[in-house]
């Protein structure tokens, strides 16, 4: 795990395959051992502080392994009868054939993923080069709320999704110390509402603004590929985002150097990467670092007071089961407190969504 955390971002396709350990052929094992030897040599060349940070991050992953085991063993249960009735109702209420097809396809995919009434999942703590936690199960976060309400907790009465608000922009603000972006994140309205106000747009365009801010501004995508470009002239958009000058400076420096300085003591050389992919990988990797620290603290709290259970980490959200909204709020508060501790500021925010349970008919 240590080797992947340190230098997987620099691996080519062959090295990624070798490090995965999917073959026991002697020639492959010899190549794998040579790769590991080279990586460990590079790790040993790090200064003491960098080694310490890398080892701490590696230890964090090991501390999360019991949580992974629990999640995989328990799975996620659905009320099958309620799921069937709800699915039929959603199909009957579909607005058009296209909408009906999407609902039917989603429900069929979910049904094919179930074993009886249980959704089994396989967690990967290091999901590719961004190190995000990934699952091999169905995408629960993308389900309609009516379907989420069919989830049955294993120990408690209610199911909640606790999700960070504007998480990637928050991580970008932390990385660049962009005071203007931090001010927008701290505003009572929230980041995207402030942007809507600046652009004189109604709340109907909130998702378009969100997608464009992340995809075009943070990650460097072509503005004209986003729906917002149909409503907002490119000049007006650029006049808005140039306020966030510190992040733009960081982005330009990183894209030019192709050197990613990670908070866990590693500097990765990504000179092979296309310019458009550099900040995507950088921000998402640091976001993974922050989220895993948050998940660890929530897991410690679970082990200490046993008033809730983590059902599944999803992207930058944590699905839990508990008996009351007050408990869910306490978990949300801990998530925000942990993130703000890493940010050394107070701009992290989280939302709570009740999803399912045994007493929410």
PyMOL commands that set and color helices and strands:
alter all, ss='L'
color gray80, all
select helices_A, chain A and resi 2-10+13-20+26-44+48-74+80-92+97-113+140-142+145-148+167-176+179-186+191-198+203-218+223-225+227-230+234-241+245-257+275-305+325-343
alter helices_A, ss='H'
color red, helices_A
select strands_A, chain A and resi 76-78+114-115+118-119+123-127+132-135+151-152+158-164+259-261+267-269+308-314+317-322+350-357
alter strands_A, ss='S'
color yellow, strands_A
deselect
rebuild
show_as cartoon
